[in-house]
Every structure is written in structure tokens, then in C-alpha cells.
Amino acid sequence: MASIIERKLNSLKPQARLYEEKYKGGIFVQVRPSGSKSWIFRYSRPSDCKQVRMTIGKYSDFTFDEIEAVSYTHLRAHETV
């Protein structure tokens, strides 16, 4: 069963300007005026604390569980030991 936030993200409509809606953590859905949606991941790089913004892919190409796994895997791969 979809959570309230998942239903909200599924129902996002295009607006005159590009906008982003937060899913959880550093995961966002970007909605373009054309109506296309993309998953965006933002995080702070541990080595220099620089903010990084990464486009993961099209909204429809990932489930909510997959997008969380991708973001977690990316963070783990870029941690410093």
C-alpha cells in the first residue's frame, strides 16, 4: 500500500517553472513544466562537505524501494574510511 507521501508524489502536476518535492532524506522528485519527472539525490560529500546534486533517473523507471537503495548505495560508496 502506498504511503501518503508516495501518493502525493504520484499526483504531482507540472507548473510554469521547474520545482522539486522532497520524498525523504536527500531524495527529491523534480517536476519540469513539460510534466516529466526525475529523481534527484542531494548529499554532502564527506571528504570536503561540498553539497552534491545527482540526477538518478526518470521517475517512472524506479520504485520507491529502488530509489532508496540506489541513494543508500551511492552514499556508502562515497564514504571515507
N, C-alpha and C positions, 0 to 999 in steps of 0.2 A: 504494500500500500504506500502510495506517495505521501511524503510529508507535506506540510503546509508550504514550506519554502520551495519544495520541488514543484508543486502545483503552480505557485506564483511564477517561478522561472519559466515553466512551460507556457504560461499565458502572456509573457512579455510581448508588447506590441512596439513596432517602430515609432520613433518620434522624429521631429525635424532635425535633431542633432544626435550624433552617436552618444550612447550612455552605457554605463556599466551597473550591474546589480550584483550585490555580494551574495555568494552561496554560503560558504563557511571558510574560516581561516583566511588564507590569501587567495581563495578561488572566487573568480567573478565570471559572470556572463556578460559579454559585450554585445550590444544590440545596435546595428547600423540602421540608418534611415531607409535602406533598401529592404530591411526586415531580416537580413542574415544575422545569425548569432554565432559567437565564438566563445570558447573557454579561454580565460586569461588567468595566469597564475602570477602573483606578486610575492616576493620574499626578499629578505635581507641576506646578502651573501656573507657568510661567516668570516671570510678572510679579510674583508675590508668594510663590512657593514653597509655596502652600497645597495640601494634599492634596485631590484631587477624585476622586469616585467616580461613575462614569457607567454606567447600565444601557443596554446596546446593544440587546438584544432577546432573543427566545426562542432557546434553544439549537438547536432543530431548524430555525430559519429561516436559519442561516448555516453555511457550510462553514468549515473551519479556515483556508483561504486567505482567504476573505472577511472573517473576523473580524480577521485580522491586517491586511488592507488598510484596514478601517474604523478600527481603532485608530491605524494609522500616519497616515492622512489627517487624523484628528482632532488628533493631536499637531502635525502640520505646520501646520494651520490656526490653532493657538493659540500658536505660537512667536512671540516678539518678535524683531524685526529689529534 
